[in-house]
């Protein structure tokens, strides 16, 4: 029988071990958090101002949905309000400047313009080509870890670096953003959907639903080719969030090289002058590549795609959201009226009325 004295020593030793473990965990957590907090995170936009009289670009606008509705103005306000820790903001565009921003030194220190032709070496109206070439921003001083946003994407709430990135073995890596169920062994289903969509895409606009879904299925098939048919992919194959995405420039370059060497239509994806139906979807490819190749964690941010025509009556209680044309099955957004665009602009003004220090 164990004496009371020995029993007390055992309990005391156990308490000390637990205390030491908790302290070690706390110190490690603080150190990990410090590593993340000390890492600069830059934000990147792809933008075009079609109202610019000095703009001379081949093949644009492609459709009504390409026209500017002041989304970038309000998107920048959302970033300034809710991501105050962003280091630099890079705007890739064919224009010389953003007309509503100052030419001051303060703006130049914070918001950096990059001519899109300098990224690809030629004029292009394909956002896909630019996304796969984002790793080239490193030569402009861009941070290794970035958040990419289209100009119709918004930050809805105050968020932290740790909402987008986490420390894995002393390396800062991005979360995967996908809120729906994920499961393996979807290859046969993807092949069937891809085959069915292929019979439809020649009859529709490149911005249409079927064409967009076709490129998504093509992206899943490519991932199955390079990582195996049993990889984890969304159960709802057709659903995807069009919102801000955290990424790593080195991983983007890795994906670029894979597409360049292993994808049959690499030119249509990496070096295209226009959007086309042979391209792959960057966000789909990147997210599920790092999920399966590197076992990345899935983030917890809430996200929503909000149809521009319904913006005035929508809820905006989300961490991330976009306001964009949903597009009909056959056109590129031409069925949206000027009233829809005007109403959406009024909604954005109500959401983000406070100007940034860089606006004129």
PyMOL commands that set and color helices and strands:
alter all, ss='L'
color gray80, all
select helices_A, chain A and resi 4-37+64-66+71-82+105-110+116-120+127-132+134-140+161-163+187-198+201-203+209-227+249-262+266-270+282-294+308-313+338-351
alter helices_A, ss='H'
color red, helices_A
select strands_A, chain A and resi 42-46+89-93+111-115+145-150+153-155+165-168+171-174+182-183+233-234+245-248+303-307+320-324
alter strands_A, ss='S'
color yellow, strands_A
deselect
rebuild
show_as cartoon
